[in-house]
Amino acid sequence: MPEQGHAISAAANRRIKAIIVGLGLSVAMSLSGNWWSIYTRHTPSCVHDNCVADFVIFYAQPLMLRENPRALYDLDQQLAFQKRFVSTDRVLIFPYPPITAALLLPLTLLSFSGAFLAMTLLNAGLIWATLRRLTRELNLTSDQTHWLRLATLCNFGIQATLFNAHGSIVILYVLTCHVLAQKNRRGTESGLWAGMLCLKLQYVALPHFILLLNRAWTSLFTGILVVTVLVGGAFLLLGEQTLIQYLQIIRRYSGSEHDWTNPLSGMHNLRALAGVWLPSPWSDIVWGGAMLATFLAVIWINLRARDLAAGFEISWISNSIALLLLSPHLFTHDLSLLIVPVALLFRLCGPHVPVWLGAGVIAVSLLPALSYLLPTIMAAALVILFLLSLRLVKPKHA
């Protein structure tokens, strides 16, 4: 009878996984039309006027860097370059440092559609490389690996990034390499990857602060050096005026939460949770208070986790979620970073991931699809997940 019960349980597990595969493929099919529209017409499928694909900035800005580098953050020039490829009367702001544009320079050797296809293939390759590294370096079992792949397939952020050729999967790979190098005490490598997070500057501060908390001096100083060289060196080469224009763009971008490119209701962070539902100035007060509470919780769990056998996994589950919540701008494509805490969570579950946990992760991964109907639902889910992650800390005698 026990063997029969185990067989039934295994069969049910396989059926549930098959259903999840179907869900993930359905999401992919629903988004594939958007990819084809961008590839053929350079414009996403959209019911609104002046819809512009995010990939436009990942193609136009490297081209600007090649042809007119000192005008990289001149908004009039940005609009002029973007108009070469799409019909638009409003500029899509490029809020990234020059190193991000430099990394994408090879795309400018191709046509817009060719570059879009190349970026899609690069993202697909990086997803595979990320899963491979997580599986190998966390020593995931076959069942844990299956669930991680399912969670990746159903991660709406991954799907949105892949079918829009966004750059967030590059950040996912960099963060994965940083976390794994830190886990395996490869100090210099950990610092190099932490510094590479400067490709999207909002992700730089917290990982470096965690290195400071853990007194990982080699990683910390290596990361600071990498950021200084890649970001500071680029602005030194491009000149003071370029830096001034960049800071003006960041200030404008930070205050444009109701702009067409930067809707607050489309975010999934603490800022959105406070700003959408509370009037000013209470929204700012609650946002600031929530950020402070999250920051203090990060300090607490990193200090507390030092005494735990699985302290690294526990702390980085919380750290990864906090990184998203504390980010000033967090859109659906940024949620691809959730693959890191999901892998660490499955690592803690033992050889077999409970079906309820795997299914729960899948459900959360698909929540951003409901954001248009239920704004900030994913932000609320991230807050709940962060609070639950703090419960993973147990006394030694437990």
Secondary structure, DSSP 8 states (H G I E B T S, - for coil): -HHHHHHHHHHHHHHHHHHHHHHHHHHHHHHHHHHHHHHHHSS---SSTT---THHHHHHHHHHHHH-GGGTT-HHHHHHHHTTTS--SS-----S-HHHHHHTGGGGGS-HHHHHHHHHHHHHHHHHHHHHHHHHHTT--HHHHHHHHHHHHT-HHHHHHHHHT-SHHHHHHHHHHHHHHHHTT-HHHHHHHHHHGGGGGGGTHHHHHHHHHTT-HHHHHHHHHHHIIIIIHHHHHH-HHHHHHHHHHHHHHHT-TTSTTS-GGG--SHHHHHHHHS-TTHHHHHHHHHHHHHHHHHHHHHHHGGGSTTHHHHHHHHHHHHHHHH-S---GGGGGGGHHHHHHHHHHT-SS--HHHHHHHHHHHHGGGGTTTSTTHHHHHHHHHHHHHHTT---TT-
